[in-house]
Amino acid sequence: TSLALGYLNNDTYIDITVANSGTENVAILYGHGNGSFTQPSMYSTGPDSIPQSVSIGDFNNDKEQDIVIAISGTNTVLTLLKYDTGAFQRQRPLKTGMNSIPRSVAIADFNKDDRLDFVILNSGNENIGIFLGLGDGTFSNQTTYPLEDGSNPWSVVVYDIDKDGCLDILVANSWTDDIAIFLGYGNGTFMEQITYYIGDDTGPEGIAIADFDNDGRWDIVSNLQFSNQIVVAYGYENGTFSNKVFYSTGTYSYPGAVAVGDLNRDNYVDIVVANYGTDDIRILYGQSNGNFSNTNSLSCGYNANPELILIFDLNQDENLDIVVTNSGTDSIGVFFGRSDGMTFEQKFFSTGVGSAPKGFVINDINNDKQLDLIIANYGTNNMGVLLGCVNGSFFSPLTYSTGDYSQPWQVALGDFNNDSRLDAVVASFGTNVADVFLGFVNHDYLSAPPFSTGISSQPTSTLVVDLNNDTQLDVIVANNGTNNIMIIFGTGYGTFMNSSIYSTGNGSHPCSVAIGHFNDDNRWDLVVANSGTDTIGIFLTDETGSFSKQITYSTGLRSRPYSVTVLDFNHDTHLDIAVATYGANSIGVFYGNGNGTFTEQQIFPTGFNSHPYALAIGDINQDNLTDIVATNNGFGNLDVLMKTC
C-alpha cells in the first residue's frame, strides 16, 4: 500500500520499507548499493490490521531509524523501534543428575574469584547443586549437598545471613516443614545444613529476607502453603533465629510466593504475598516494632493462579510496583504503585498462549535503562523475554527454547563470561538440566504499544516531523474514516502521548498529508488530499503552534485526490503543491504565493483510465530540474512528468 526510503542499517545504502495491507505486515528490503536488495524481512502488524502507510524516523533518540505505520483495520498507529533486543544463545545444558527435577536457581560469587557461580535446587534428588563459574560462560561439574529425606525442597535463596562476609544458602522444605541453612566458607564450599523448624503441616515454599524490626540483624519471612499463613522469624547474628510470628493469608489462599519492600515509604518493610488459591495479592504493612497490620488485598483476576511475586520500581516513578506471574491466565500482572503504597493501577502483559509462567527475574538485559522481564514459561518450554519500553510498558515477548518437555521452573541472571552482557540460567524441571543462555547484542525491530487514532478512524497516511519544536519527532495522521487530521506528540522514548485533532470536513475522507512553510513564517503548515470532497485542505500554523481552520481548494468534480506532495516547482522560492487526482486521471499543481494562498491548479493529464494514486518527486533525468512521478493504478505503471524549464 505504501513505501518509505531510508538508511535502516547504517550502511549508507538506501533501504525500502513497504506496508503490505493484504498480508498484514511490513517488509524491509535492505539495499546493496547497486540497485539490488535483500529478500524482505517481514514484521507482522497483527490480524485484521490492514497497514496503509509507513514513515521513518528516530523516535527514541538512539540514532537508529524507527518505523511508524498507519493501521487502518485496528484504528491505531503502530511504531516499530529498532532495538538491541538483548538476544540469548543457548549453550550445552548442564546435567543436574538423573531424576533431579531442578526447581529453583540463584546466582552469586560463592568463592570470591570475581566469577559468577550458581546454586540449583534439585527437588527430585533432595539436594542443592553448586556450579562454580570459570569466567568464560562454562562451569565446573556440580557439587551437591544433601537435604533431609522427604523434604520436597521448593525454593532457594542466597544471602549473607550471618554477616560474616561469606554468602550462605537458604532452602524452603515444604514437606519437612523447615528451612535449611547452609553457611558458606567463602571458598565455594558450605557447612552441613542447619534446619529451622517452622511447624507441623505448614509447608514453607518461598523465602524473603529483610530487617523487619530494625535491629541490624537479618530476619526471614516464608509463605506457608499448607496452613494458609506466612511466618516471620527474627534473626540472631549467627544465622539462627528466635521467636516466630504467624499471620493469616486467608482461608484456602494457598500462598505461593512472598516478597518484601517499603511500599508506603514509612521506612518499615512491608510483606507482599501471592495467593495461588484465591487469585489475589495480600499486603501486610510493617510497623516500627517489627510486627505487621493493616492488610490490603489486590485481585489478580479469575483463575489467575499467581505463582511468583517481585517488587520493583518498573516505571521509574520512585514508587514501588508489584509484579506477579499468573500461570492460570498466561500473563504477567503489574500493579503500579502510588505514593501512598495503598492504591495501585493494574496492567496485564501476555506471556503467550499456554505459557503457564512460573519464575521470573527483573533486570535491564539490553542496557537501555529500561527494566526487562525474563520468564520461565513452564507450559511452552521456553524462556520468555519482555523488553521494557517506557513507563512500565513492554514489547511483545521474545522466546528462547529450553527444549521439548523441559518445563522450565525458575530463571536467574548474571554475567557469566564477563562481556558486560547479562546471561541467564534456567532450572529445567522436566529434563533435569540447568540451561545456560549467553547474552549478546542483536538489533531488530520490535512493536511498541500502539496509539489509538479513534473508533472507525481508518488512518491512511502518516508523516513524521517535529511539529512543536521540542526536539522529539511527532506523527501526523490522516484519518479517512473520521474525516480529520490527528497530531500525535512524541515522548522521545518511542511512544506517544496526547493528540490534537483537526477536522477536514464532513465526508472529506482525507487520504494523504504533507507539510511545508506555505506563508514563509518558518512554522510548519499542512496540506491534505480530501478524496471525498474533491479538495485539498490547507492548515496554517498560528503563533500558538495550533492550526487554523482548513482552507480548501477544489481539484475538480469527481476528481478524488489521493496523494499530495510539496516542492517549489517553479523556483520562485514559494512552495507549491502537487496532487494526484485518481478520478480525473491527472496531476494537478497549485502554485504558492508565499502568503499561505495558492493559484488555481494547473492540470497535467496522465491518460484515460490511468487513475494516478501516489506521487513522488525527484530529479529523474539528472537535469537539475525536479520531476514528478505518479503510480497509475489503472495502467499498472509509472507516469513521469519531466520538467523542461
C-alpha positions as CSV (number, residue, x, y, z in Angstrom):
1,T,0.0,0.0,0.0
2,S,2.8,2.4,0.9
3,L,6.6,2.6,1.0
4,A,9.3,4.7,2.5
5,L,13.0,5.0,1.9
6,G,15.8,5.4,4.5
7,Y,19.1,4.2,5.9
8,L,17.9,1.5,8.3
9,N,21.1,-0.5,8.9
10,N,23.6,2.4,8.9
11,D,25.5,1.1,5.8
12,T,25.0,4.2,3.5
13,Y,22.8,2.2,1.1
14,I,19.1,3.1,0.7
15,D,16.7,0.6,2.1
16,I,13.0,0.2,1.3
17,T,10.1,-0.2,3.8
18,V,6.8,-1.4,2.5
19,A,3.4,-1.6,4.2
20,N,1.6,-4.7,2.9
21,S,-2.2,-4.3,3.6
22,G,-3.0,-7.7,2.0
23,T,-0.6,-9.8,4.1
24,E,-0.8,-7.5,7.2
25,N,2.9,-6.9,7.6
26,V,5.7,-4.5,7.0
27,A,8.5,-5.6,4.7
28,I,12.1,-4.3,4.9
29,L,14.4,-4.7,1.9
30,Y,18.0,-3.8,2.7
31,G,19.9,-2.2,-0.2
32,H,23.2,-3.5,-1.6
33,G,24.1,-0.1,-3.1
34,N,24.0,-1.4,-6.7
35,G,20.2,-1.2,-7.2
36,S,19.6,-4.7,-5.8
37,F,18.1,-5.6,-2.4
38,T,18.0,-8.4,0.1
39,Q,15.0,-10.7,0.4
40,P,12.3,-8.9,2.5
41,S,12.3,-9.2,6.3
42,M,8.7,-9.4,7.4
43,Y,7.3,-7.9,10.6
44,S,3.6,-8.7,11.4
45,T,1.3,-5.8,12.1
46,G,-1.3,-8.2,13.6
47,P,-4.5,-9.9,12.4
48,D,-7.1,-7.6,10.6
49,S,-4.6,-4.7,10.8
50,I,-4.6,-3.5,7.2
51,P,-1.5,-1.3,7.3
52,Q,-2.0,1.6,5.0
53,S,1.0,4.0,5.3
54,V,4.6,3.9,6.5
55,S,7.1,6.5,7.6
56,I,10.6,6.5,9.0
57,G,12.2,8.5,11.8
58,D,14.2,8.2,15.1
59,F,11.5,8.3,17.7
60,N,13.6,7.3,20.8
61,N,16.8,9.3,20.2
62,D,19.1,6.3,19.9
63,K,20.4,7.3,16.4
64,E,18.6,4.3,14.9
65,Q,15.8,4.7,12.3
66,D,12.4,3.5,13.5
67,I,9.2,2.9,11.6
68,V,5.7,4.2,12.1
69,I,2.7,2.7,10.4
70,A,-1.0,3.8,10.0
71,I,-3.0,0.7,10.9
72,S,-6.4,1.2,9.3
73,G,-8.0,-2.1,10.4
74,T,-7.5,-1.6,14.1
75,N,-7.6,2.3,14.1
76,T,-4.1,2.7,15.5
77,V,-0.7,4.0,14.8
78,L,2.0,1.3,15.4
79,T,5.7,2.0,16.0
80,L,8.5,-0.5,15.2
81,L,11.5,0.5,17.2
82,K,15.0,-0.7,16.2
83,Y,16.3,-2.1,19.4
84,D,19.2,-4.0,20.9
85,T,16.9,-6.9,21.7
86,G,19.3,-8.4,24.3
87,A,19.3,-11.8,22.5
88,F,20.5,-15.0,24.0
89,Q,22.3,-18.1,22.7
90,R,21.6,-21.4,24.3
91,Q,24.7,-23.3,25.5
92,R,25.0,-27.1,26.1
93,P,22.8,-27.9,29.1
94,L,24.5,-28.8,32.4
95,K,23.2,-32.1,33.8
96,T,21.9,-31.9,37.4
97,G,21.5,-35.7,37.8
98,M,19.0,-38.4,36.9
99,N,15.6,-37.6,38.3
100,S,17.0,-34.5,39.9
101,I,13.9,-32.3,38.9
102,P,15.6,-28.9,39.4
103,R,13.0,-26.4,40.6
104,S,14.9,-23.2,41.7
105,V,18.1,-21.4,40.9
106,A,20.1,-18.5,42.3
107,I,23.3,-16.8,41.1
108,A,26.2,-15.5,43.3
109,D,30.0,-15.5,43.6
110,F,30.4,-18.1,46.2
111,N,34.2,-18.4,46.1
112,K,35.1,-14.7,45.7
113,D,37.0,-15.2,42.4
114,D,35.0,-12.4,40.6
115,R,33.3,-15.1,38.5
116,L,29.7,-15.8,38.9
117,D,28.5,-19.2,40.2
118,F,25.1,-20.6,40.7
119,V,23.2,-22.9,43.0
120,I,20.4,-25.1,41.8
121,L,17.7,-26.8,43.9
122,N,17.2,-30.4,42.9
123,S,13.8,-31.3,44.3
124,G,13.8,-34.9,43.0
125,N,17.2,-35.8,44.5
126,E,16.6,-33.6,47.5
127,N,19.9,-31.7,47.3
128,I,21.4,-28.5,46.2
129,G,24.0,-28.4,43.4
130,I,26.8,-25.8,43.2
131,F,28.2,-24.9,39.8
132,L,31.3,-22.8,40.0
133,G,31.8,-20.4,37.1
134,L,35.1,-20.4,35.1
135,G,34.6,-16.9,33.8
136,D,34.0,-17.8,30.1
137,G,30.4,-18.9,30.3
138,T,31.3,-22.5,31.3
139,F,31.2,-24.2,34.7
140,S,32.7,-26.8,36.9
141,N,30.9,-30.1,37.5
142,Q,28.2,-29.9,40.1
143,T,29.0,-30.4,43.7
144,T,26.0,-31.4,45.8
145,Y,24.9,-31.0,49.4
146,P,22.1,-33.3,50.7
147,L,18.8,-32.1,52.2
148,E,16.6,-34.2,54.5
149,D,14.8,-37.2,53.1
150,G,11.3,-36.5,52.2
151,S,11.9,-32.7,52.3
152,N,10.4,-31.8,48.9
153,P,12.5,-28.6,48.7
154,W,10.7,-25.8,46.9
155,S,12.9,-22.7,46.6
156,V,16.5,-21.5,47.2
157,V,17.8,-18.0,48.0
158,V,21.4,-16.7,48.6
159,Y,22.3,-14.2,51.3
160,D,25.0,-13.5,53.9
161,I,22.6,-14.3,56.6
162,D,25.2,-14.4,59.5
163,K,27.0,-11.2,58.2
164,D,30.4,-12.9,58.1
165,G,31.2,-11.7,54.6
166,C,30.6,-15.2,53.1
167,L,27.4,-16.0,51.2
168,D,25.0,-18.5,52.6
169,I,22.2,-20.6,51.0
170,L,18.7,-21.0,52.4
171,V,16.2,-23.6,51.2
172,A,12.4,-23.9,51.9
173,N,11.5,-27.5,52.5
174,S,7.7,-27.9,52.1
175,W,7.2,-31.5,53.3
176,T,9.5,-31.4,56.3
177,D,8.1,-28.0,57.4
178,D,11.5,-26.3,57.8
179,I,14.1,-24.0,56.3
180,A,17.6,-25.4,55.7
181,I,20.5,-23.0,56.1
182,F,24.0,-23.8,54.5
183,L,26.5,-21.3,55.9
184,G,29.3,-20.5,53.4
185,Y,33.0,-20.7,54.0
186,G,33.7,-18.1,51.2
187,N,35.6,-20.6,49.1
188,G,32.7,-22.2,47.3
189,T,32.0,-24.8,50.0
190,F,29.4,-24.9,52.7
191,M,28.8,-26.3,56.2
192,E,26.3,-29.1,56.7
193,Q,22.8,-27.7,56.9
194,I,21.2,-26.2,59.9
195,T,17.4,-26.7,60.0
196,Y,14.9,-24.2,61.4
197,Y,11.6,-25.9,62.1
198,I,8.5,-23.8,61.2
199,G,5.6,-26.0,62.5
200,D,3.6,-29.1,61.7
201,D,1.8,-29.1,58.3
202,T,2.8,-25.6,57.4
203,G,4.5,-26.3,54.1
204,P,7.1,-23.4,53.6
205,E,7.7,-22.7,49.9
206,G,9.3,-19.3,49.5
207,I,11.8,-17.2,51.4
208,A,12.4,-13.4,51.6
209,I,15.0,-11.6,53.8
210,A,14.9,-8.2,55.4
211,D,15.4,-6.5,58.7
212,F,11.8,-6.2,59.9
213,D,12.5,-5.0,63.4
214,N,15.3,-2.6,62.6
215,D,17.8,-4.3,65.0
216,G,20.5,-4.6,62.4
217,R,20.0,-8.4,62.0
218,W,18.5,-10.3,59.1
219,D,15.1,-11.7,59.5
220,I,13.2,-14.1,57.2
221,V,9.6,-14.5,56.0
222,S,8.2,-17.6,54.4
223,N,4.9,-18.3,52.8
224,L,3.2,-21.5,54.3
225,Q,1.0,-23.1,51.6
226,F,-0.4,-25.9,53.8
227,S,-1.5,-23.6,56.7
228,N,-2.5,-20.6,54.6
229,Q,-0.1,-18.3,56.5
230,I,3.2,-16.5,56.4
231,V,5.8,-16.8,59.2
232,V,8.2,-14.1,60.2
233,A,11.3,-15.4,62.1
234,Y,13.6,-12.8,63.7
235,G,17.3,-13.4,63.4
236,Y,20.4,-13.5,65.5
237,E,23.8,-12.6,64.0
238,N,25.0,-16.2,63.9
239,G,22.5,-17.4,61.3
240,T,20.0,-18.7,63.8
241,F,16.5,-17.4,64.6
242,S,14.4,-16.7,67.7
243,N,10.7,-16.5,68.0
244,K,8.3,-16.9,65.1
245,V,5.1,-14.9,64.4
246,F,2.4,-16.2,62.1
247,Y,0.0,-14.1,60.0
248,S,-3.0,-15.5,58.1
249,T,-3.2,-15.0,54.3
250,G,-6.9,-16.1,54.2
251,T,-8.9,-19.3,54.0
252,Y,-7.9,-21.5,51.1
253,S,-5.4,-18.9,49.9
254,Y,-2.6,-21.4,49.4
255,P,0.2,-18.7,49.4
256,G,2.6,-19.4,46.6
257,A,5.3,-16.8,47.0
258,V,6.4,-13.9,49.1
259,A,8.4,-10.6,48.6
260,V,9.4,-7.6,50.7
261,G,9.8,-3.9,50.2
262,D,8.7,-0.5,51.7
263,L,5.6,0.2,49.6
264,N,4.3,3.1,51.6
265,R,7.6,4.9,52.3
266,D,7.4,4.8,56.1
267,N,10.8,3.3,56.4
268,Y,9.3,0.0,57.6
269,V,9.5,-3.1,55.4
270,D,6.2,-4.5,54.1
271,I,5.4,-8.0,53.0
272,V,3.6,-9.0,49.8
273,V,2.2,-12.5,49.3
274,A,0.9,-14.1,46.1
275,N,-2.1,-16.3,46.9
276,Y,-2.5,-19.1,44.4
277,G,-5.8,-20.3,45.8
278,T,-7.7,-17.1,46.0
279,D,-6.2,-15.4,42.9
280,D,-5.0,-12.3,44.8
281,I,-2.1,-10.5,46.4
282,R,-2.1,-9.8,50.1
283,I,-0.1,-6.8,51.5
284,L,0.9,-6.7,55.2
285,Y,2.3,-3.3,56.2
286,G,5.2,-3.2,58.6
287,Q,5.3,-1.3,61.9
288,S,8.1,0.1,64.0
289,N,8.2,-2.9,66.3
290,G,8.6,-5.4,63.5
291,N,5.0,-6.6,63.6
292,F,2.5,-6.2,60.7
293,S,-1.0,-5.0,60.4
294,N,-3.5,-3.2,58.2
295,T,-3.6,-5.7,55.3
296,N,-4.6,-4.9,51.8
297,S,-5.8,-7.3,49.1
298,L,-5.5,-6.9,45.3
299,S,-7.2,-9.2,42.8
300,C,-5.1,-10.8,40.1
301,G,-8.2,-11.9,38.1
302,Y,-10.3,-15.0,37.9
303,N,-8.3,-18.3,37.8
304,A,-5.0,-16.2,37.6
305,N,-3.2,-18.6,39.9
306,P,-0.3,-16.2,40.8
307,E,2.9,-18.2,41.2
308,L,5.9,-15.8,41.9
309,I,6.0,-12.2,43.1
310,L,8.7,-9.5,43.0
311,I,8.8,-5.8,44.0
312,F,10.5,-3.3,41.7
313,D,10.0,0.3,40.5
314,L,9.3,-0.7,37.0
315,N,8.2,2.6,35.6
316,Q,10.9,4.6,37.5
317,D,8.4,7.0,39.2
318,E,10.0,6.3,42.6
319,N,7.0,4.3,43.8
320,L,7.4,0.5,44.2
321,D,5.4,-1.7,41.9
322,I,4.3,-5.3,42.4
323,V,4.9,-7.9,39.6
324,V,3.5,-11.4,39.6
325,T,3.4,-14.3,37.2
326,N,-0.2,-15.6,36.6
327,S,0.2,-19.2,35.4
328,G,-3.6,-19.6,35.0
329,T,-4.0,-16.7,32.6
330,D,-0.6,-16.9,30.8
331,S,0.3,-13.4,31.8
332,I,2.4,-11.1,33.9
333,G,0.4,-8.8,36.2
334,V,1.9,-5.5,37.2
335,F,0.4,-3.4,40.0
336,F,1.9,0.1,39.5
337,G,2.2,1.7,43.0
338,R,1.1,5.2,44.1
339,S,3.0,7.3,46.7
340,D,0.6,6.1,49.4
341,G,1.6,2.5,49.0
342,M,-2.1,1.6,49.3
343,T,-3.5,2.1,45.8
344,F,-2.3,0.5,42.6
345,E,-3.0,0.6,38.8
346,Q,-3.1,-2.9,37.4
347,K,-2.0,-3.9,33.9
348,F,-1.5,-7.4,32.3
349,F,1.1,-8.4,29.7
350,S,0.7,-11.7,27.8
351,T,3.5,-14.3,28.0
352,G,1.9,-16.4,25.2
353,V,-0.9,-18.9,24.9
354,G,-0.4,-21.9,27.1
355,S,2.9,-20.5,28.6
356,A,1.9,-21.0,32.3
357,P,4.7,-18.8,33.5
358,K,6.4,-19.8,36.8
359,G,9.5,-18.0,37.9
360,F,10.9,-14.7,36.6
361,V,13.5,-12.0,37.2
362,I,13.7,-8.3,36.5
363,N,16.8,-6.6,35.1
364,D,18.0,-4.4,32.2
365,I,19.4,-7.0,29.8
366,N,19.9,-4.7,26.8
367,N,21.4,-1.7,28.6
368,D,18.7,0.8,27.6
369,K,17.9,1.9,31.2
370,Q,14.5,0.2,31.0
371,L,13.7,-2.8,33.2
372,D,13.0,-6.1,31.4
373,L,11.3,-9.3,32.5
374,I,12.8,-12.7,31.9
375,I,10.4,-15.5,32.5
376,A,10.4,-19.3,32.8
377,N,7.4,-20.5,30.7
378,Y,6.6,-23.9,32.1
379,G,3.8,-24.6,29.6
380,T,5.6,-23.7,26.4
381,N,9.1,-25.0,27.2
382,N,10.9,-21.7,26.7
383,M,12.4,-18.7,28.3
384,G,10.4,-15.6,27.6
385,V,11.8,-12.0,27.4
386,L,9.6,-8.9,27.8
387,L,11.8,-6.0,26.9
388,G,10.8,-2.8,28.8
389,C,9.7,0.0,26.6
390,V,8.8,3.1,28.7
391,N,6.7,3.9,31.7
392,G,6.4,0.3,32.7
393,S,5.1,-1.0,29.3
394,F,6.7,-3.8,27.4
395,F,7.3,-5.1,23.9
396,S,5.7,-8.3,22.7
397,P,7.5,-11.4,24.2
398,L,10.6,-12.9,22.6
399,T,11.2,-16.6,23.3
400,Y,14.2,-18.9,23.6
401,S,13.5,-22.7,23.6
402,T,14.7,-24.7,26.6
403,G,13.9,-28.0,24.7
404,D,10.9,-30.4,24.5
405,Y,9.4,-31.4,27.8
406,S,11.9,-29.2,29.7
407,Q,9.2,-27.5,31.8
408,P,11.4,-24.6,33.0
409,W,10.5,-23.6,36.5
410,Q,12.9,-20.7,37.5
411,V,15.4,-18.4,35.9
412,A,18.3,-16.2,37.2
413,L,20.6,-13.6,35.6
414,G,24.3,-12.8,35.8
415,D,27.3,-12.1,33.5
416,F,28.9,-15.5,33.3
417,N,31.5,-14.6,30.6
418,N,32.5,-11.1,31.7
419,D,31.4,-9.4,28.4
420,S,29.2,-6.8,30.2
421,R,26.1,-8.6,28.9
422,L,23.7,-10.4,31.3
423,D,23.4,-14.1,30.8
424,A,20.7,-16.5,32.1
425,V,20.4,-19.8,33.7
426,V,17.2,-21.8,33.8
427,A,16.1,-24.6,36.1
428,S,14.5,-27.1,33.6
429,F,12.2,-29.2,35.8
430,G,11.3,-31.8,33.1
431,T,14.7,-32.6,31.6
432,N,16.9,-32.5,34.7
433,V,19.3,-29.8,33.4
434,A,20.4,-26.3,34.1
435,D,20.1,-24.4,30.8
436,V,22.6,-21.6,30.3
437,F,21.9,-18.8,27.8
438,L,24.7,-16.3,27.0
439,G,23.6,-12.8,26.1
440,F,24.8,-10.9,23.0
441,V,24.0,-7.7,21.1
442,N,21.3,-8.1,18.4
443,H,19.5,-5.3,16.7
444,D,16.0,-5.9,15.4
445,Y,12.6,-4.2,15.2
446,L,10.1,-4.6,18.0
447,S,6.5,-3.3,18.1
448,A,5.9,-0.6,20.7
449,P,2.5,-0.3,22.3
450,P,0.1,1.1,19.6
451,F,-1.5,4.5,19.9
452,S,-5.3,4.6,19.1
453,T,-6.4,7.0,16.4
454,G,-10.1,6.6,17.4
455,I,-13.0,4.3,16.7
456,S,-13.6,3.8,12.9
457,S,-10.8,6.3,12.2
458,Q,-9.2,4.2,9.5
459,P,-5.9,6.0,9.3
460,T,-4.5,6.0,5.8
461,S,-1.4,8.3,5.8
462,T,1.4,9.1,8.2
463,L,4.0,11.9,8.2
464,V,6.9,12.4,10.7
465,V,8.2,15.8,11.8
466,D,9.0,17.7,15.0
467,L,5.9,20.0,14.9
468,N,6.2,21.6,18.4
469,N,10.0,22.2,18.4
470,D,10.7,20.0,21.4
471,T,13.4,18.0,19.5
472,Q,11.1,14.9,19.6
473,L,9.6,13.6,16.4
474,D,5.8,13.8,16.2
475,V,3.4,11.9,13.8
476,I,0.7,13.4,11.6
477,V,-2.1,11.0,10.7
478,A,-4.8,11.4,8.1
479,N,-7.9,9.6,9.4
480,N,-10.0,8.6,6.4
481,G,-12.9,7.2,8.4
482,T,-13.4,10.1,10.9
483,N,-12.6,13.0,8.5
484,N,-9.8,14.6,10.4
485,I,-6.1,15.1,10.8
486,M,-4.5,13.9,14.1
487,I,-1.3,15.2,15.5
488,I,0.4,12.7,17.9
489,F,3.2,14.1,20.0
490,G,6.3,12.0,20.6
491,T,7.9,11.5,24.0
492,G,11.4,10.7,22.8
493,Y,11.1,7.1,24.1
494,G,9.5,5.6,21.1
495,T,6.0,6.2,22.5
496,F,3.5,8.9,22.1
497,M,1.2,11.0,24.4
498,N,-1.6,13.4,23.8
499,S,-3.0,14.3,20.4
500,S,-4.7,17.2,18.6
501,I,-7.4,16.7,16.1
502,Y,-8.4,19.0,13.2
503,S,-11.5,18.4,11.1
504,T,-11.2,18.1,7.3
505,G,-14.9,18.4,6.9
506,N,-17.9,16.0,6.7
507,G,-17.4,13.4,4.0
508,S,-13.9,14.6,3.2
509,H,-12.2,11.2,3.7
510,P,-8.6,12.5,3.8
511,C,-6.1,10.2,2.1
512,S,-2.7,11.9,2.2
513,V,-1.0,14.7,4.1
514,A,2.2,16.7,3.5
515,I,3.9,19.7,5.2
516,G,5.7,22.8,4.3
517,H,6.2,26.5,5.1
518,F,3.5,27.9,3.0
519,N,3.4,31.5,4.3
520,D,7.2,31.9,4.9
521,D,6.9,32.2,8.7
522,N,9.2,29.2,9.5
523,R,6.3,27.3,11.1
524,W,5.1,24.0,9.7
525,D,1.8,24.1,7.7
526,L,-0.2,21.2,6.5
527,V,-1.9,20.2,3.2
528,V,-4.3,17.3,3.0
529,A,-5.8,15.5,0.0
530,N,-9.6,15.2,0.7
531,S,-10.8,12.4,-1.7
532,G,-14.4,12.6,-0.6
533,T,-14.9,16.4,-1.2
534,D,-12.6,16.7,-4.2
535,T,-10.4,19.3,-2.5
536,I,-7.0,19.9,-1.0
537,G,-7.1,21.5,2.5
538,I,-4.6,23.9,3.9
539,F,-3.9,24.3,7.6
540,L,-1.7,27.2,8.6
541,T,0.1,27.3,11.9
542,D,-0.6,30.3,14.2
543,E,1.7,31.8,16.8
544,T,0.5,29.4,19.5
545,G,1.5,26.3,17.5
546,S,-2.1,25.4,16.7
547,F,-3.5,25.1,13.2
548,S,-6.1,27.5,11.7
549,K,-9.4,26.3,10.3
550,Q,-9.0,24.5,7.0
551,I,-8.9,26.5,3.7
552,T,-9.9,24.4,0.7
553,Y,-9.0,24.5,-3.0
554,S,-11.1,22.4,-5.5
555,T,-9.4,19.7,-7.5
556,G,-12.4,19.3,-9.8
557,L,-15.7,17.5,-9.7
558,R,-15.3,13.7,-9.0
559,S,-11.5,14.2,-9.2
560,R,-10.9,12.1,-6.0
561,P,-7.5,13.4,-4.9
562,Y,-5.5,10.6,-3.3
563,S,-1.9,11.8,-2.9
564,V,-0.3,15.1,-2.2
565,T,3.3,16.3,-2.2
566,V,5.1,19.7,-1.7
567,L,8.0,21.4,-3.5
568,D,9.0,24.7,-5.2
569,F,8.3,23.5,-8.7
570,N,8.7,26.9,-10.4
571,H,11.7,28.1,-8.5
572,D,10.1,31.3,-7.2
573,T,11.1,30.5,-3.6
574,H,7.5,29.7,-2.7
575,L,6.3,26.1,-2.0
576,D,3.9,24.6,-4.4
577,I,1.6,21.6,-4.1
578,A,1.2,18.6,-6.5
579,V,-1.8,16.3,-6.2
580,A,-2.7,13.0,-7.8
581,T,-6.4,13.1,-8.8
582,Y,-7.5,9.5,-9.2
583,G,-10.9,10.3,-10.7
584,A,-9.7,13.0,-13.1
585,N,-6.8,11.0,-14.5
586,S,-4.4,13.8,-14.0
587,I,-1.8,15.5,-11.8
588,G,-2.7,19.0,-10.5
589,V,-0.2,21.6,-9.4
590,F,-1.2,24.5,-7.1
591,Y,1.5,27.2,-7.2
592,G,2.1,29.0,-3.9
593,N,2.0,32.8,-3.5
594,G,4.2,32.8,-0.4
595,N,1.5,34.1,1.9
596,G,-0.4,30.8,2.5
597,T,-2.6,31.1,-0.6
598,F,-2.3,29.3,-3.9
599,T,-3.3,29.7,-7.5
600,E,-5.9,27.5,-9.2
601,Q,-4.5,24.2,-10.2
602,Q,-2.6,23.6,-13.5
603,I,-3.7,20.2,-14.8
604,F,-1.3,17.6,-16.4
605,P,-3.3,14.6,-17.8
606,T,-1.9,11.2,-17.1
607,G,-4.1,9.3,-19.7
608,F,-7.6,7.9,-19.9
609,N,-8.4,5.5,-17.1
610,S,-4.8,5.9,-15.7
611,H,-6.1,6.7,-12.2
612,P,-2.9,8.1,-10.6
613,Y,-2.8,7.1,-7.0
614,A,0.6,8.0,-5.4
615,L,3.2,10.8,-6.0
616,A,6.9,11.1,-5.6
617,I,9.3,13.9,-6.6
618,G,13.0,13.9,-7.7
619,D,15.4,14.7,-10.5
620,I,14.8,11.6,-12.6
621,N,16.9,12.6,-15.6
622,Q,19.6,14.5,-13.7
623,D,19.0,17.8,-15.4
624,N,18.8,19.7,-12.1
625,L,15.0,20.1,-12.6
626,T,12.5,18.5,-10.3
627,D,10.3,15.9,-11.9
628,I,7.0,14.3,-10.7
629,V,6.4,10.5,-10.6
630,A,2.9,9.1,-10.3
631,T,1.8,5.5,-9.9
632,N,-1.1,4.8,-12.2
633,N,-3.5,2.2,-10.8
634,G,-5.4,1.9,-14.0
635,F,-2.4,1.1,-16.2
636,G,-0.3,-0.6,-13.6
637,N,2.7,1.6,-14.5
638,L,4.6,4.8,-13.6
639,D,4.0,8.2,-15.2
640,V,6.9,10.7,-15.1
641,L,6.3,14.4,-15.7
642,M,9.7,15.8,-16.8
643,K,10.2,19.5,-16.0
644,T,11.6,21.3,-19.0
645,C,12.4,24.8,-17.6
